């Protein structure tokens, strides 16, 4: 079973590094990336270039940077939680910010977790192992009223 993860981050280097580490970690789930809050909204609403559901499957989990121009991650999170179909979507704030007000606001707006971006490749690999072991192995994704090409149930537990 494969889930779809949407990475929302304006920093091309961070997008590249996560994709590289994702592949290196051998995660079986699909990773899609958009580079702005506006693109994230278009992706989730299947608008414009993101209309093709085969090419751009709906996510079961979002990795969200907070520090983006125009529409920041907190605004994206607020929009997500205002949309009935996205209220149960798992959103992990993955950001460079360790600012207490950002942490508090992200939690208040409904982030499922808040993670400061790893500073080294080894730390990034550790984050991905933790993501795999908890969110993809043990977490039960809520049923939704939308149809996603990616399955929403957790993979079978491996012995």
C-alpha positions as CSV (number, residue, x, y, z in Angstrom):
1,X,0.0,0.0,0.0
2,X,1.2,3.4,-0.8
3,X,0.3,6.7,0.7
4,X,0.9,10.1,-0.9
5,X,2.8,12.8,1.0
6,X,2.7,16.5,-0.1
7,X,5.7,18.6,0.7
8,X,5.0,22.3,0.7
9,X,8.3,24.4,0.8
10,X,9.6,27.3,-1.2
11,X,13.3,26.4,-0.7
12,X,14.5,24.4,-3.7
13,X,17.4,23.0,-1.7
14,X,15.2,21.7,1.1
15,X,12.8,20.1,-1.5
16,X,15.8,18.5,-3.2
17,X,17.4,17.3,0.1
18,X,14.1,15.8,1.3
19,X,13.5,14.0,-2.0
20,X,17.1,12.7,-2.0
21,X,16.8,11.4,1.6
22,X,13.3,10.0,0.9
23,X,14.7,7.9,-1.9
24,X,17.8,6.9,0.1
25,X,15.6,5.8,3.0
26,X,13.6,3.7,0.6
27,X,10.2,5.0,1.7
28,X,7.6,3.3,-0.4
29,X,5.2,6.3,-0.4
30,X,4.8,8.8,-3.1
31,X,6.3,12.2,-2.4
32,X,5.0,15.3,-4.3
33,X,6.2,18.8,-3.8
34,X,4.8,22.3,-4.4
35,X,6.7,25.5,-3.7
36,X,4.1,27.9,-2.4
37,X,0.9,28.2,-0.4
38,X,-0.9,29.2,-3.6
39,X,0.4,26.0,-5.4
40,X,-0.7,23.9,-2.4
41,X,-4.2,25.3,-2.6
42,X,-4.3,24.6,-6.3
43,X,-3.0,21.1,-5.8
44,X,-5.5,20.2,-3.1
45,X,-8.4,21.7,-5.1
46,X,-7.2,20.0,-8.3
47,X,-6.9,23.3,-10.2
48,X,-4.8,24.3,-13.2
49,X,-1.8,22.1,-13.8
50,X,-2.8,19.9,-10.8
51,X,-6.2,18.8,-12.3
52,X,-4.9,15.4,-13.3
53,X,-5.6,13.1,-10.3
54,X,-3.3,10.3,-11.7
55,X,-0.4,12.6,-11.9
56,X,-1.2,14.5,-8.7
57,X,-2.8,12.2,-6.2
58,X,-4.4,13.7,-3.1
59,X,-2.2,13.4,0.0
60,X,-2.8,11.5,3.2
61,X,-0.1,13.6,4.9
62,X,1.4,17.1,4.4
63,X,4.9,18.3,5.4
64,X,4.5,22.1,5.7
65,X,7.1,24.8,5.8
66,X,6.0,27.9,7.7
67,X,8.3,30.5,6.3
68,X,7.2,31.1,2.7
69,X,6.5,34.4,0.9
70,X,3.1,35.7,0.0
71,X,1.0,32.9,1.7
72,X,3.0,31.4,4.7
73,X,2.5,28.0,6.1
74,X,0.4,29.2,9.0
75,X,-2.0,30.7,6.5
76,X,-2.0,27.4,4.5
77,X,-2.7,25.5,7.7
78,X,-5.6,27.9,8.7
79,X,-7.1,27.4,5.2
80,X,-6.8,23.6,5.4
81,X,-8.5,23.4,8.7
82,X,-11.3,25.7,7.4
83,X,-12.1,23.2,4.6
84,X,-14.3,20.3,5.8
85,X,-12.6,17.8,3.5
86,X,-9.1,18.6,4.9
87,X,-9.9,18.9,8.6
88,X,-8.5,15.4,9.3
89,X,-5.6,15.6,6.9
90,X,-2.3,14.9,8.9
91,X,-0.2,18.1,8.7
92,X,3.3,18.1,10.1
93,X,4.9,21.6,10.3
94,X,8.5,21.0,9.0
95,X,10.2,24.3,9.4
96,X,13.3,26.1,10.3
97,X,11.5,28.2,12.8
98,X,11.9,27.4,16.5
99,X,10.0,30.6,17.5
100,X,7.6,29.8,20.3
101,X,4.8,31.9,18.8
102,X,5.0,29.9,15.6
103,X,4.9,26.6,17.5
104,X,1.9,27.8,19.6
105,X,0.0,29.1,16.5
106,X,0.7,26.0,14.4
107,X,-0.6,23.8,17.3
108,X,-3.6,26.0,17.8
109,X,-4.4,25.9,14.1
110,X,-4.4,22.1,14.1
111,X,-0.9,20.9,13.1
112,X,-0.6,17.3,14.1
113,X,3.1,17.7,14.9
114,X,5.8,20.5,14.8
115,X,9.3,19.6,13.7
116,X,12.3,21.9,13.3
117,X,14.0,21.1,10.0
118,X,16.9,18.7,10.6
119,X,20.3,20.4,10.2
120,X,22.3,17.4,8.9
121,X,21.7,14.5,6.5
122,X,21.8,12.1,9.4
123,X,19.2,14.1,11.3
124,X,17.0,14.2,8.2
125,X,17.3,10.4,7.8
126,X,16.4,10.0,11.5
127,X,13.3,12.2,10.9
128,X,12.3,10.0,8.0
129,X,12.8,6.8,10.0
130,X,10.5,8.3,12.7
131,X,8.0,9.4,10.1
132,X,8.0,5.8,8.7
133,X,7.8,4.1,12.1
134,X,5.0,6.1,13.5
135,X,2.9,7.9,10.9
136,X,3.2,5.2,8.2
137,X,3.3,2.1,10.3
138,X,1.1,2.8,13.4
139,X,-1.0,5.8,12.7
140,X,-4.6,5.2,11.5
141,X,-5.6,7.7,8.9
142,X,-9.1,9.0,9.3
143,X,-11.6,8.1,6.6
144,X,-12.6,11.0,4.4
145,X,-15.4,11.8,2.1
146,X,-13.1,12.4,-0.9
147,X,-11.7,9.7,-3.1
148,X,-7.9,9.7,-3.3
149,X,-5.8,7.5,-5.6
150,X,-3.4,6.9,-2.7
151,X,-4.8,4.5,-0.1
152,X,-5.7,6.0,3.2
153,X,-5.1,3.0,5.4
154,X,-1.8,2.2,7.1
155,X,0.5,-0.4,5.5
156,X,0.4,-3.8,7.1
157,X,2.7,-4.1,10.0
158,X,5.9,-5.9,9.2
159,X,7.1,-8.6,11.7
